[in-house]
Amino acid sequence: MAYTAKITVTLRQSILDVQGKAVEHALLNLGYGSVGSARIGKYIEVLINEVERGEAERICNEICLKLLSNPVMENYSFELEQVN
Amino acid sequence: MAYTAKITVTLRQSILDVQGKAVEHALLNLGYGSVGSARIGKYIEVLINEVERGEAERICNEICLKLLSNPVMENYSFELEQVN
């Protein structure tokens, strides 16, 4: 049994998101005046080959903290989806 | 009324994901043998100030196709969340 982890890593609200600002300006220049507050993050999908959901969650938290995010500047969240 | 659009942009399955491969190798080197098949994408949050959900969806599709993704190489998906 395995789980697909769908992980999103985003900059903390207090940190200036320059990529997001660039996207906002681009949207404005394209004429989308109703669109704002863009924030850009990362999306990561990994397959975790574990039988127990709890163990898969533990591993997912660990790899997010150790490798996939920078806990000083970023938040992460994830969902596990069971794969047969 | 407004909607928060949570957009994920991922490389199409047929396209080699070099960032994903790098993450896989890093995970293996860190001792996470049960984790594989990493795919890396982008996560974008924008606020769409529209009253009607249908209109917000139309705008979201448009900005994904025109600005946020490269339809030749990438897929996108999004969810709209109503903000009061």
Backbone of each chain as nested JSON, in Angstrom:
{
  "chains": [
    {"id": "A", "residues": [
      {"number": 1, "name": "MET", "atoms": {"N": [0.837, -1.193, 0.0], "CA": [0.0, 0.0, 0.0], "C": [0.878, 1.252, 0.0]}},
      {"number": 2, "name": "ALA", "atoms": {"N": [0.355, 2.326, -0.577], "CA": [1.157, 3.542, -0.689], "C": [0.254, 4.764, -0.604]}},
      {"number": 3, "name": "TYR", "atoms": {"N": [0.877, 5.874, -0.373], "CA": [0.141, 7.132, -0.292], "C": [0.804, 8.166, -1.195]}},
      {"number": 4, "name": "THR", "atoms": {"N": [-0.019, 8.921, -1.896], "CA": [0.491, 10.083, -2.617], "C": [0.356, 11.277, -1.691]}},
      {"number": 5, "name": "ALA", "atoms": {"N": [1.478, 11.949, -1.419], "CA": [1.444, 13.157, -0.605], "C": [1.434, 14.363, -1.522]}},
      {"number": 6, "name": "LYS", "atoms": {"N": [0.417, 15.199, -1.369], "CA": [0.333, 16.444, -2.152], "C": [0.68, 17.585, -1.218]}},
      {"number": 7, "name": "ILE", "atoms": {"N": [1.871, 18.138, -1.406], "CA": [2.446, 19.092, -0.468], "C": [2.459, 20.485, -1.088]}},
      {"number": 8, "name": "THR", "atoms": {"N": [2.012, 21.484, -0.336], "CA": [2.196, 22.869, -0.784], "C": [3.085, 23.592, 0.217]}},
      {"number": 9, "name": "VAL", "atoms": {"N": [4.04, 24.328, -0.321], "CA": [4.956, 25.113, 0.51], "C": [4.768, 26.577, 0.125]}},
      {"number": 10, "name": "THR", "atoms": {"N": [4.41, 27.41, 1.084], "CA": [4.17, 28.829, 0.797], "C": [5.021, 29.702, 1.711]}},
      {"number": 11, "name": "LEU", "atoms": {"N": [5.348, 30.889, 1.231], "CA": [6.061, 31.861, 2.065], "C": [5.159, 32.299, 3.211]}},
      {"number": 12, "name": "ARG", "atoms": {"N": [5.724, 32.528, 4.388], "CA": [4.953, 33.072, 5.499], "C": [4.378, 34.437, 5.111]}},
      {"number": 13, "name": "GLN", "atoms": {"N": [3.209, 34.736, 5.674], "CA": [2.509, 35.986, 5.318], "C": [3.375, 37.22, 5.538]}},
      {"number": 14, "name": "SER", "atoms": {"N": [4.233, 37.184, 6.547], "CA": [5.019, 38.367, 6.904], "C": [6.176, 38.624, 5.942]}},
      {"number": 15, "name": "ILE", "atoms": {"N": [6.43, 37.66, 5.059], "CA": [7.593, 37.786, 4.167], "C": [7.151, 38.271, 2.792]}},
      {"number": 16, "name": "LEU", "atoms": {"N": [7.85, 39.283, 2.295], "CA": [7.505, 39.868, 0.999], "C": [7.664, 38.839, -0.11]}},
      {"number": 17, "name": "ASP", "atoms": {"N": [6.612, 38.695, -0.906], "CA": [6.626, 37.72, -1.992], "C": [6.833, 38.472, -3.312]}},
      {"number": 18, "name": "VAL", "atoms": {"N": [8.083, 38.571, -3.737], "CA": [8.384, 39.374, -4.934], "C": [7.829, 38.731, -6.206]}},
      {"number": 19, "name": "GLN", "atoms": {"N": [7.868, 37.402, -6.265], "CA": [7.267, 36.717, -7.413], "C": [5.776, 37.032, -7.497]}},
      {"number": 20, "name": "GLY", "atoms": {"N": [5.126, 36.992, -6.333], "CA": [3.69, 37.302, -6.279], "C": [3.412, 38.714, -6.756]}},
      {"number": 21, "name": "LYS", "atoms": {"N": [4.249, 39.67, -6.342], "CA": [4.078, 41.065, -6.765], "C": [4.215, 41.175, -8.284]}},
      {"number": 22, "name": "ALA", "atoms": {"N": [5.199, 40.44, -8.847], "CA": [5.401, 40.469, -10.297], "C": [4.167, 39.934, -11.024]}},
      {"number": 23, "name": "VAL", "atoms": {"N": [3.594, 38.855, -10.48], "CA": [2.384, 38.29, -11.088], "C": [1.231, 39.282, -10.992]}},
      {"number": 24, "name": "GLU", "atoms": {"N": [1.092, 39.957, -9.853], "CA": [0.032, 40.971, -9.697], "C": [0.154, 42.054, -10.759]}},
      {"number": 25, "name": "HIS", "atoms": {"N": [1.377, 42.56, -10.943], "CA": [1.582, 43.611, -11.945], "C": [1.27, 43.109, -13.341]}},
      {"number": 26, "name": "ALA", "atoms": {"N": [1.697, 41.886, -13.63], "CA": [1.44, 41.322, -14.956], "C": [-0.065, 41.197, -15.19]}},
      {"number": 27, "name": "LEU", "atoms": {"N": [-0.795, 40.752, -14.163], "CA": [-2.25, 40.605, -14.302], "C": [-2.911, 41.951, -14.543]}},
      {"number": 28, "name": "LEU", "atoms": {"N": [-2.434, 42.962, -13.822], "CA": [-2.976, 44.31, -13.986], "C": [-2.725, 44.8, -15.414]}},
      {"number": 29, "name": "ASN", "atoms": {"N": [-1.499, 44.57, -15.905], "CA": [-1.158, 45.005, -17.265], "C": [-1.963, 44.256, -18.323]}},
      {"number": 30, "name": "LEU", "atoms": {"N": [-2.359, 43.023, -18.011], "CA": [-3.178, 42.244, -18.959], "C": [-4.653, 42.634, -18.867]}},
      {"number": 31, "name": "GLY", "atoms": {"N": [-4.981, 43.514, -17.938], "CA": [-6.358, 43.99, -17.85], "C": [-7.224, 43.289, -16.817]}},
      {"number": 32, "name": "TYR", "atoms": {"N": [-6.615, 42.469, -15.973], "CA": [-7.392, 41.775, -14.943], "C": [-7.373, 42.593, -13.655]}},
      {"number": 33, "name": "GLY", "atoms": {"N": [-8.189, 43.623, -13.631], "CA": [-8.205, 44.537, -12.489], "C": [-8.814, 43.928, -11.24]}},
      {"number": 34, "name": "SER", "atoms": {"N": [-9.602, 42.879, -11.414], "CA": [-10.281, 42.294, -10.253], "C": [-9.439, 41.238, -9.545]}},
      {"number": 35, "name": "VAL", "atoms": {"N": [-8.253, 40.974, -10.062], "CA": [-7.415, 39.927, -9.47], "C": [-6.258, 40.567, -8.692]}},
      {"number": 36, "name": "GLY", "atoms": {"N": [-6.05, 40.13, -7.454], "CA": [-4.966, 40.707, -6.656], "C": [-4.426, 39.715, -5.645]}},
      {"number": 37, "name": "SER", "atoms": {"N": [-3.584, 40.218, -4.761], "CA": [-3.028, 39.42, -3.647], "C": [-2.446, 38.084, -4.087]}},
      {"number": 38, "name": "ALA", "atoms": {"N": [-1.582, 38.116, -5.071], "CA": [-0.998, 36.862, -5.541], "C": [0.139, 36.421, -4.619]}},
      {"number": 39, "name": "ARG", "atoms": {"N": [0.145, 35.163, -4.289], "CA": [1.245, 34.567, -3.515], "C": [1.696, 33.317, -4.264]}},
      {"number": 40, "name": "ILE", "atoms": {"N": [2.995, 33.168, -4.408], "CA": [3.521, 32.04, -5.171], "C": [4.224, 31.068, -4.229]}},
      {"number": 41, "name": "GLY", "atoms": {"N": [3.96, 29.805, -4.41], "CA": [4.627, 28.791, -3.603], "C": [5.019, 27.604, -4.454]}},
      {"number": 42, "name": "LYS", "atoms": {"N": [5.38, 26.524, -3.768], "CA": [5.769, 25.307, -4.474], "C": [4.721, 24.228, -4.246]}},
      {"number": 43, "name": "TYR", "atoms": {"N": [4.582, 23.374, -5.224], "CA": [3.696, 22.223, -5.096], "C": [4.533, 20.982, -5.367]}},
      {"number": 44, "name": "ILE", "atoms": {"N": [4.489, 20.029, -4.462], "CA": [5.318, 18.837, -4.587], "C": [4.444, 17.599, -4.391]}},
      {"number": 45, "name": "GLU", "atoms": {"N": [4.565, 16.658, -5.296], "CA": [3.881, 15.372, -5.129], "C": [4.928, 14.289, -4.942]}},
      {"number": 46, "name": "VAL", "atoms": {"N": [4.8, 13.494, -3.9], "CA": [5.69, 12.337, -3.751], "C": [4.851, 11.104, -3.412]}},
      {"number": 47, "name": "LEU", "atoms": {"N": [5.393, 9.961, -3.76], "CA": [4.744, 8.702, -3.435], "C": [5.446, 8.113, -2.218]}},
      {"number": 48, "name": "ILE", "atoms": {"N": [4.688, 7.79, -1.175], "CA": [5.276, 7.224, 0.033], "C": [4.806, 5.776, 0.175]}},
      {"number": 49, "name": "ASN", "atoms": {"N": [5.737, 4.853, 0.069], "CA": [5.402, 3.429, 0.147], "C": [5.407, 2.962, 1.592]}},
      {"number": 50, "name": "GLU", "atoms": {"N": [4.322, 3.167, 2.28], "CA": [4.183, 2.71, 3.663], "C": [2.799, 2.1, 3.813]}},
      {"number": 51, "name": "VAL", "atoms": {"N": [2.69, 1.134, 4.702], "CA": [1.39, 0.489, 4.915], "C": [0.509, 1.363, 5.81]}},
      {"number": 52, "name": "GLU", "atoms": {"N": [1.105, 1.895, 6.872], "CA": [0.3, 2.668, 7.836], "C": [0.263, 4.15, 7.509]}},
      {"number": 53, "name": "ARG", "atoms": {"N": [-0.928, 4.708, 7.589], "CA": [-1.119, 6.125, 7.298], "C": [-0.327, 7.012, 8.264]}},
      {"number": 54, "name": "GLY", "atoms": {"N": [-0.31, 6.636, 9.534], "CA": [0.405, 7.417, 10.547], "C": [1.883, 7.519, 10.25]}},
      {"number": 55, "name": "GLU", "atoms": {"N": [2.461, 6.413, 9.806], "CA": [3.883, 6.386, 9.457], "C": [4.14, 7.256, 8.222]}},
      {"number": 56, "name": "ALA", "atoms": {"N": [3.239, 7.183, 7.248], "CA": [3.383, 8.019, 6.044], "C": [3.311, 9.496, 6.432]}},
      {"number": 57, "name": "GLU", "atoms": {"N": [2.428, 9.853, 7.348], "CA": [2.306, 11.25, 7.805], "C": [3.579, 11.706, 8.5]}},
      {"number": 58, "name": "ARG", "atoms": {"N": [4.131, 10.826, 9.34], "CA": [5.357, 11.166, 10.06], "C": [6.494, 11.438, 9.073]}},
      {"number": 59, "name": "ILE", "atoms": {"N": [6.638, 10.548, 8.087], "CA": [7.688, 10.714, 7.081], "C": [7.474, 12.006, 6.303]}},
      {"number": 60, "name": "CYS", "atoms": {"N": [6.209, 12.278, 5.943], "CA": [5.91, 13.469, 5.149], "C": [6.285, 14.739, 5.926]}},
      {"number": 61, "name": "ASN", "atoms": {"N": [5.92, 14.78, 7.212], "CA": [6.307, 15.927, 8.044], "C": [7.818, 16.077, 8.09]}},
      {"number": 62, "name": "GLU", "atoms": {"N": [8.515, 14.967, 8.258], "CA": [9.971, 15.013, 8.353], "C": [10.618, 15.541, 7.077]}},
      {"number": 63, "name": "ILE", "atoms": {"N": [10.181, 15.021, 5.916], "CA": [10.82, 15.468, 4.672], "C": [10.456, 16.919, 4.362]}},
      {"number": 64, "name": "CYS", "atoms": {"N": [9.264, 17.357, 4.799], "CA": [8.912, 18.769, 4.604], "C": [9.84, 19.658, 5.418]}},
      {"number": 65, "name": "LEU", "atoms": {"N": [10.09, 19.275, 6.669], "CA": [10.917, 20.098, 7.554], "C": [12.389, 20.047, 7.166]}},
      {"number": 66, "name": "LYS", "atoms": {"N": [12.85, 18.864, 6.743], "CA": [14.279, 18.692, 6.483], "C": [14.694, 19.129, 5.096]}},
      {"number": 67, "name": "LEU", "atoms": {"N": [13.829, 18.906, 4.106], "CA": [14.27, 19.081, 2.721], "C": [13.406, 20.04, 1.908]}},
      {"number": 68, "name": "LEU", "atoms": {"N": [12.092, 19.888, 2.023], "CA": [11.232, 20.56, 1.037], "C": [10.885, 21.994, 1.385]}},
      {"number": 69, "name": "SER", "atoms": {"N": [10.92, 22.342, 2.665], "CA": [10.618, 23.728, 3.03], "C": [11.72, 24.298, 3.901]}},
      {"number": 70, "name": "ASN", "atoms": {"N": [11.731, 25.605, 3.997], "CA": [12.613, 26.304, 4.929], "C": [11.724, 26.823, 6.064]}},
      {"number": 71, "name": "PRO", "atoms": {"N": [11.733, 26.146, 7.209], "CA": [10.764, 26.469, 8.271], "C": [10.88, 27.904, 8.79]}},
      {"number": 72, "name": "VAL", "atoms": {"N": [12.009, 28.562, 8.553], "CA": [12.16, 29.956, 8.999], "C": [11.286, 30.895, 8.172]}},
      {"number": 73, "name": "MET", "atoms": {"N": [11.186, 30.608, 6.885], "CA": [10.481, 31.522, 5.975], "C": [9.194, 30.956, 5.412]}},
      {"number": 74, "name": "GLU", "atoms": {"N": [9.012, 29.644, 5.514], "CA": [7.908, 29.025, 4.779], "C": [7.016, 28.164, 5.675]}},
      {"number": 75, "name": "ASN", "atoms": {"N": [5.765, 28.078, 5.265], "CA": [4.837, 27.118, 5.859], "C": [4.604, 25.99, 4.87]}},
      {"number": 76, "name": "TYR", "atoms": {"N": [4.246, 24.838, 5.393], "CA": [3.863, 23.765, 4.477], "C": [2.569, 23.125, 4.952]}},
      {"number": 77, "name": "SER", "atoms": {"N": [1.874, 22.503, 4.013], "CA": [0.711, 21.694, 4.379], "C": [0.658, 20.55, 3.386]}},
      {"number": 78, "name": "PHE", "atoms": {"N": [0.029, 19.471, 3.767], "CA": [-0.069, 18.346, 2.827], "C": [-1.334, 17.542, 3.05]}},
      {"number": 79, "name": "GLU", "atoms": {"N": [-1.689, 16.812, 1.997], "CA": [-2.787, 15.854, 2.053], "C": [-2.242, 14.51, 1.603]}},
      {"number": 80, "name": "LEU", "atoms": {"N": [-2.681, 13.447, 2.276], "CA": [-2.287, 12.102, 1.831], "C": [-3.47, 11.448, 1.135]}},
      {"number": 81, "name": "GLU", "atoms": {"N": [-3.187, 10.875, -0.028], "CA": [-4.217, 10.142, -0.759], "C": [-3.772, 8.704, -0.906]}},
      {"number": 82, "name": "GLN", "atoms": {"N": [-4.629, 7.791, -0.485], "CA": [-4.234, 6.386, -0.554], "C": [-4.224, 5.899, -2.001]}},
      {"number": 83, "name": "VAL", "atoms": {"N": [-3.193, 5.147, -2.349], "CA": [-3.105, 4.528, -3.667], "C": [-3.194, 3.024, -3.429]}},
      {"number": 84, "name": "ASN", "atoms": {"N": [-3.987, 2.298, -4.211], "CA": [-4.141, 0.868, -3.94], "C": [-2.876, 0.088, -4.284]}}
    ]},
    {"id": "B", "residues": [
      {"number": 1, "name": "MET", "atoms": {"N": [-18.087, 40.611, -2.762], "CA": [-17.754, 39.206, -2.551], "C": [-16.497, 38.855, -3.363]}},
      {"number": 2, "name": "ALA", "atoms": {"N": [-15.73, 37.903, -2.854], "CA": [-14.494, 37.568, -3.552], "C": [-14.207, 36.068, -3.395]}},
      {"number": 3, "name": "TYR", "atoms": {"N": [-13.316, 35.598, -4.212], "CA": [-12.922, 34.195, -4.16], "C": [-11.401, 34.085, -4.108]}},
      {"number": 4, "name": "THR", "atoms": {"N": [-10.925, 33.194, -3.269], "CA": [-9.509, 32.856, -3.3], "C": [-9.342, 31.673, -4.238]}},
      {"number": 5, "name": "ALA", "atoms": {"N": [-8.517, 31.845, -5.258], "CA": [-8.241, 30.744, -6.179], "C": [-6.932, 30.085, -5.77]}},
      {"number": 6, "name": "LYS", "atoms": {"N": [-6.981, 28.787, -5.507], "CA": [-5.782, 28.023, -5.172], "C": [-5.422, 27.186, -6.387]}},
      {"number": 7, "name": "ILE", "atoms": {"N": [-4.356, 27.601, -7.052], "CA": [-4.009, 27.035, -8.358], "C": [-2.745, 26.186, -8.243]}},
      {"number": 8, "name": "THR", "atoms": {"N": [-2.768, 24.995, -8.807], "CA": [-1.531, 24.218, -8.903], "C": [-1.204, 24.011, -10.378]}},
      {"number": 9, "name": "VAL", "atoms": {"N": [0.053, 24.215, -10.703], "CA": [0.533, 24.036, -12.073], "C": [1.601, 22.954, -12.027]}},
      {"number": 10, "name": "THR", "atoms": {"N": [1.392, 21.881, -12.776], "CA": [2.351, 20.767, -12.76], "C": [2.799, 20.448, -14.178]}},
      {"number": 11, "name": "LEU", "atoms": {"N": [4.014, 19.926, -14.296], "CA": [4.505, 19.463, -15.595], "C": [3.672, 18.276, -16.063]}},
      {"number": 12, "name": "ARG", "atoms": {"N": [3.427, 18.196, -17.366], "CA": [2.728, 17.024, -17.897], "C": [3.546, 15.762, -17.611]}},
      {"number": 13, "name": "GLN", "atoms": {"N": [2.841, 14.647, -17.461], "CA": [3.494, 13.387, -17.094], "C": [4.591, 12.99, -18.082]}},
      {"number": 14, "name": "SER", "atoms": {"N": [4.403, 13.318, -19.347], "CA": [5.357, 12.864, -20.366], "C": [6.653, 13.664, -20.343]}},
      {"number": 15, "name": "ILE", "atoms": {"N": [6.691, 14.746, -19.575], "CA": [7.867, 15.62, -19.585], "C": [8.745, 15.329, -18.379]}},
      {"number": 16, "name": "LEU", "atoms": {"N": [10.05, 15.167, -18.654], "CA": [11.002, 14.842, -17.599], "C": [11.065, 15.965, -16.568]}},
      {"number": 17, "name": "ASP", "atoms": {"N": [10.911, 15.602, -15.304], "CA": [10.919, 16.582, -14.219], "C": [12.274, 16.502, -13.5]}},
      {"number": 18, "name": "VAL", "atoms": {"N": [13.216, 17.332, -13.943], "CA": [14.577, 17.24, -13.389], "C": [14.622, 17.669, -11.92]}},
      {"number": 19, "name": "GLN", "atoms": {"N": [13.829, 18.665, -11.554], "CA": [13.754, 19.071, -10.149], "C": [13.251, 17.907, -9.294]}},
      {"number": 20, "name": "GLY", "atoms": {"N": [12.246, 17.222, -9.808], "CA": [11.693, 16.075, -9.089], "C": [12.737, 14.983, -8.894]}},
      {"number": 21, "name": "LYS", "atoms": {"N": [13.513, 14.733, -9.955], "CA": [14.568, 13.707, -9.869], "C": [15.59, 14.1, -8.805]}},
      {"number": 22, "name": "ALA", "atoms": {"N": [15.938, 15.39, -8.753], "CA": [16.902, 15.863, -7.758], "C": [16.359, 15.638, -6.345]}},
      {"number": 23, "name": "VAL", "atoms": {"N": [15.077, 15.916, -6.165], "CA": [14.454, 15.713, -4.849], "C": [14.462, 14.223, -4.491]}},
      {"number": 24, "name": "GLU", "atoms": {"N": [14.155, 13.369, -5.47], "CA": [14.188, 11.913, -5.229], "C": [15.562, 11.463, -4.743]}},
      {"number": 25, "name": "HIS", "atoms": {"N": [16.61, 11.939, -5.442], "CA": [17.971, 11.547, -5.046], "C": [18.303, 12.053, -3.658]}},
      {"number": 26, "name": "ALA", "atoms": {"N": [17.9, 13.301, -3.365], "CA": [18.177, 13.869, -2.045], "C": [17.478, 13.057, -0.954]}},
      {"number": 27, "name": "LEU", "atoms": {"N": [16.234, 12.654, -1.219], "CA": [15.483, 11.868, -0.232], "C": [16.154, 10.524, 0.002]}},
      {"number": 28, "name": "LEU", "atoms": {"N": [16.625, 9.908, -1.091], "CA": [17.309, 8.616, -0.986], "C": [18.579, 8.776, -0.153]}},
      {"number": 29, "name": "ASN", "atoms": {"N": [19.335, 9.852, -0.419], "CA": [20.58, 10.102, 0.325], "C": [20.311, 10.391, 1.796]}},
      {"number": 30, "name": "LEU", "atoms": {"N": [19.151, 10.958, 2.094], "CA": [18.786, 11.238, 3.49], "C": [18.247, 9.989, 4.194]}},
      {"number": 31, "name": "GLY", "atoms": {"N": [18.099, 8.896, 3.448], "CA": [17.671, 7.646, 4.068], "C": [16.186, 7.343, 3.947]}},
      {"number": 32, "name": "TYR", "atoms": {"N": [15.474, 8.128, 3.139], "CA": [14.039, 7.866, 2.953], "C": [13.823, 6.97, 1.746]}},
      {"number": 33, "name": "GLY", "atoms": {"N": [14.077, 5.679, 1.953], "CA": [13.982, 4.725, 0.851], "C": [12.561, 4.468, 0.392]}},
      {"number": 34, "name": "SER", "atoms": {"N": [11.577, 4.773, 1.242], "CA": [10.188, 4.464, 0.882], "C": [9.524, 5.602, 0.106]}},
      {"number": 35, "name": "VAL", "atoms": {"N": [10.257, 6.69, -0.127], "CA": [9.657, 7.832, -0.821], "C": [10.194, 7.92, -2.243]}},
      {"number": 36, "name": "GLY", "atoms": {"N": [9.306, 8.064, -3.211], "CA": [9.744, 8.144, -4.6], "C": [8.785, 8.955, -5.444]}},
      {"number": 37, "name": "SER", "atoms": {"N": [9.007, 8.897, -6.764], "CA": [8.133, 9.559, -7.748], "C": [7.823, 11.008, -7.411]}},
      {"number": 38, "name": "ALA", "atoms": {"N": [8.863, 11.797, -7.155], "CA": [8.626, 13.203, -6.826], "C": [8.37, 14.018, -8.095]}},
      {"number": 39, "name": "ARG", "atoms": {"N": [7.373, 14.847, -8.055], "CA": [7.088, 15.788, -9.145], "C": [6.943, 17.173, -8.521]}},
      {"number": 40, "name": "ILE", "atoms": {"N": [7.593, 18.145, -9.122], "CA": [7.568, 19.495, -8.555], "C": [6.751, 20.419, -9.447]}},
      {"number": 41, "name": "GLY", "atoms": {"N": [5.915, 21.206, -8.843], "CA": [5.128, 22.176, -9.6], "C": [5.051, 23.499, -8.881]}},
      {"number": 42, "name": "LYS", "atoms": {"N": [4.155, 24.359, -9.347], "CA": [3.969, 25.663, -8.721], "C": [2.62, 25.709, -8.032]}},
      {"number": 43, "name": "TYR", "atoms": {"N": [2.572, 26.487, -6.962], "CA": [1.306, 26.72, -6.272], "C": [1.088, 28.216, -6.247]}},
      {"number": 44, "name": "ILE", "atoms": {"N": [-0.072, 28.671, -6.685], "CA": [-0.351, 30.108, -6.768], "C": [-1.697, 30.393, -6.109]}},
      {"number": 45, "name": "GLU", "atoms": {"N": [-1.704, 31.368, -5.23], "CA": [-2.966, 31.822, -4.645], "C": [-3.242, 33.236, -5.121]}},
      {"number": 46, "name": "VAL", "atoms": {"N": [-4.432, 33.479, -5.662], "CA": [-4.82, 34.849, -6.005], "C": [-6.228, 35.105, -5.481]}},
      {"number": 47, "name": "LEU", "atoms": {"N": [-6.492, 36.376, -5.241], "CA": [-7.818, 36.797, -4.798], "C": [-8.54, 37.372, -6.004]}},
      {"number": 48, "name": "ILE", "atoms": {"N": [-9.727, 36.852, -6.297], "CA": [-10.5, 37.343, -7.442], "C": [-11.74, 38.048, -6.91]}},
      {"number": 49, "name": "ASN", "atoms": {"N": [-11.803, 39.344, -7.135], "CA": [-12.931, 40.149, -6.647], "C": [-14.066, 40.124, -7.66]}},
      {"number": 50, "name": "GLU", "atoms": {"N": [-14.879, 39.105, -7.6], "CA": [-16.043, 39.008, -8.474], "C": [-17.212, 38.517, -7.644]}},
      {"number": 51, "name": "VAL", "atoms": {"N": [-18.406, 38.921, -8.02], "CA": [-19.589, 38.501, -7.28], "C": [-19.983, 37.074, -7.664]}},
      {"number": 52, "name": "GLU", "atoms": {"N": [-19.948, 36.804, -8.984], "CA": [-20.426, 35.496, -9.443], "C": [-19.298, 34.483, -9.539]}},
      {"number": 53, "name": "ARG", "atoms": {"N": [-19.582, 33.287, -9.048], "CA": [-18.601, 32.213, -9.072], "C": [-18.203, 31.842, -10.503]}},
      {"number": 54, "name": "GLY", "atoms": {"N": [-19.186, 31.809, -11.398], "CA": [-18.923, 31.449, -12.793], "C": [-17.93, 32.395, -13.436]}},
      {"number": 55, "name": "GLU", "atoms": {"N": [-18.094, 33.681, -13.144], "CA": [-17.205, 34.702, -13.698], "C": [-15.79, 34.542, -13.118]}},
      {"number": 56, "name": "ALA", "atoms": {"N": [-15.722, 34.263, -11.817], "CA": [-14.423, 34.049, -11.181], "C": [-13.716, 32.841, -11.802]}},
      {"number": 57, "name": "GLU", "atoms": {"N": [-14.481, 31.794, -12.084], "CA": [-13.911, 30.592, -12.722], "C": [-13.385, 30.898, -14.12]}},
      {"number": 58, "name": "ARG", "atoms": {"N": [-14.156, 31.687, -14.858], "CA": [-13.753, 32.033, -16.219], "C": [-12.434, 32.81, -16.188]}},
      {"number": 59, "name": "ILE", "atoms": {"N": [-12.366, 33.802, -15.289], "CA": [-11.149, 34.603, -15.159], "C": [-9.972, 33.723, -14.749]}},
      {"number": 60, "name": "CYS", "atoms": {"N": [-10.213, 32.811, -13.813], "CA": [-9.138, 31.95, -13.318], "C": [-8.599, 31.079, -14.449]}},
      {"number": 61, "name": "ASN", "atoms": {"N": [-9.497, 30.484, -15.244], "CA": [-9.051, 29.698, -16.397], "C": [-8.22, 30.544, -17.349]}},
      {"number": 62, "name": "GLU", "atoms": {"N": [-8.69, 31.764, -17.605], "CA": [-7.984, 32.647, -18.535], "C": [-6.583, 32.986, -18.057]}},
      {"number": 63, "name": "ILE", "atoms": {"N": [-6.462, 33.372, -16.774], "CA": [-5.132, 33.772, -16.292], "C": [-4.194, 32.566, -16.215]}},
      {"number": 64, "name": "CYS", "atoms": {"N": [-4.759, 31.381, -15.963], "CA": [-3.921, 30.177, -15.957], "C": [-3.355, 29.931, -17.352]}},
      {"number": 65, "name": "LEU", "atoms": {"N": [-4.216, 30.043, -18.376], "CA": [-3.786, 29.76, -19.743], "C": [-2.856, 30.838, -20.283]}},
      {"number": 66, "name": "LYS", "atoms": {"N": [-3.132, 32.098, -19.922], "CA": [-2.38, 33.206, -20.512], "C": [-1.084, 33.499, -19.782]}},
      {"number": 67, "name": "LEU", "atoms": {"N": [-1.089, 33.353, -18.452], "CA": [0.049, 33.854, -17.685], "C": [0.704, 32.805, -16.789]}},
      {"number": 68, "name": "LEU", "atoms": {"N": [-0.113, 32.038, -16.074], "CA": [0.453, 31.246, -14.981], "C": [1.003, 29.896, -15.409]}},
      {"number": 69, "name": "SER", "atoms": {"N": [0.491, 29.339, -16.506], "CA": [1.015, 28.044, -16.951], "C": [1.424, 28.129, -18.413]}},
      {"number": 70, "name": "ASN", "atoms": {"N": [2.22, 27.175, -18.819], "CA": [2.569, 27.003, -20.222], "C": [1.804, 25.777, -20.717]}},
      {"number": 71, "name": "PRO", "atoms": {"N": [0.693, 25.999, -21.441], "CA": [-0.193, 24.871, -21.778], "C": [0.476, 23.768, -22.594]}},
      {"number": 72, "name": "VAL", "atoms": {"N": [1.596, 24.079, -23.239], "CA": [2.295, 23.057, -24.035], "C": [2.946, 22.017, -23.118]}},
      {"number": 73, "name": "MET", "atoms": {"N": [3.459, 22.468, -21.981], "CA": [4.218, 21.582, -21.104], "C": [3.545, 21.3, -19.771]}},
      {"number": 74, "name": "GLU", "atoms": {"N": [2.565, 22.112, -19.42], "CA": [2.037, 22.028, -18.056], "C": [0.526, 21.86, -18.019]}},
      {"number": 75, "name": "ASN", "atoms": {"N": [0.066, 21.239, -16.971], "CA": [-1.358, 21.18, -16.647], "C": [-1.622, 22.103, -15.465]}},
      {"number": 76, "name": "TYR", "atoms": {"N": [-2.843, 22.579, -15.359], "CA": [-3.195, 23.342, -14.168], "C": [-4.527, 22.859, -13.623]}},
      {"number": 77, "name": "SER", "atoms": {"N": [-4.715, 23.096, -12.337], "CA": [-6.027, 22.855, -11.738], "C": [-6.211, 23.897, -10.649]}},
      {"number": 78, "name": "PHE", "atoms": {"N": [-7.445, 24.182, -10.322], "CA": [-7.656, 25.165, -9.261], "C": [-8.93, 24.885, -8.483]}},
      {"number": 79, "name": "GLU", "atoms": {"N": [-8.968, 25.448, -7.296], "CA": [-10.167, 25.428, -6.458], "C": [-10.496, 26.865, -6.103]}},
      {"number": 80, "name": "LEU", "atoms": {"N": [-11.777, 27.172, -6.078], "CA": [-12.194, 28.503, -5.629], "C": [-12.791, 28.4, -4.238]}},
      {"number": 81, "name": "GLU", "atoms": {"N": [-12.331, 29.285, -3.362], "CA": [-12.898, 29.337, -2.013], "C": [-13.522, 30.701, -1.805]}},
      {"number": 82, "name": "GLN", "atoms": {"N": [-14.788, 30.707, -1.405], "CA": [-15.452, 31.992, -1.221], "C": [-14.909, 32.71, 0.012]}},
      {"number": 83, "name": "VAL", "atoms": {"N": [-14.68, 34.015, -0.139], "CA": [-14.268, 34.85, 0.979], "C": [-15.419, 35.815, 1.226]}},
      {"number": 84, "name": "ASN", "atoms": {"N": [-15.806, 36.005, 2.466], "CA": [-16.971, 36.868, 2.723], "C": [-16.649, 38.334, 2.45]}}
    ]}
  ]
}
